[in-house]
Amino acid sequence: MGVMCRFNVAATPLATRPYDLRHAAVSTWLNGGVPPTKVAEWAGRSVDVLLQVHAKCLDGQDQIAQRHVQTTLGRGPKRE
């Protein structure tokens, strides 16, 4: 028997398929504000495909984006 045979897989919705864990990680990175270009690189896919699959994860990011623009223009909170 191999080493893997000794471990039991937890019954959780996140562990249904390995792809589900990957999808959750990519969604978390996007919601955390990681730029889509970096997330696409980490996930090994193009930005176009990333955004087609995960675009709904970017909903509600308006305030964050507006703060970034204001900070860049020198009108937002000062960066240290």
N, C-alpha and C positions, 0 to 999 in steps of 0.2 A: 504494500500500500504506500502511496505517496503521502507526502506531508499534508497536502491539501485535503485529503480524505478525513483528517482528524478534526477539521474545523466545521462548525455548523454555520449556515448562513442565517442571519437574523431575518425574521419575517417583518418587513417594513415596506411601505409603499415606495420608498426611495430606492430600495434594492431590488425592485421587480426586474429590471434589466440594467446592465451596465450603462447603456445609453442614457437612461433616466438620470443617473448620477452626473454624467457629462453635461446633459442639458441643464440640470440644476446648477452646476458649477458655472457654466457660461452665463446663465441668467443672473446669478449672484454677482459675477464680475461686472456685467453691464449695469445692474442696479447700483452697484457700488461706485460707479463713476469711472471705471477703467475705460479708456478710449476704445471704440469698436475696432480700430486697426490693431491694437495690442491684443485684444481678446481673440480676434480672428487668427492672429499669429499663434497664440497659445493653443487655440483649438484646432489649428491645422486646416483652416478653411478660408475661403475668400471673404472679404468684407461684404460683398453682394449676397452671398449665400447666408452668412451670419445674420445679416439684417432681415433677410426674407424669413428666416426661421425664428428669430428672436426679437423682431421689431416690437412686438407687444410688450416686451420687457422694458422698453424705453419710455413708455407712457408715464407721465407724471414727472418727467425730468426737466420741465420748463424752468422752474425756479432755480435749479442748479445751473442750468445753462446760462440763464440771465445773470446770475452772480458771477460766473466765470467771465462773461463779457464785461460786466461792470468793473471787475477787478482788473482786467486787461486794459481797460480804458482809464484806469486810475481813479475810478469813482466808487469802488467797493472797499471792503476791508483790506487793510494793508497786509501783505504777505511778509513773513519774516524769513 
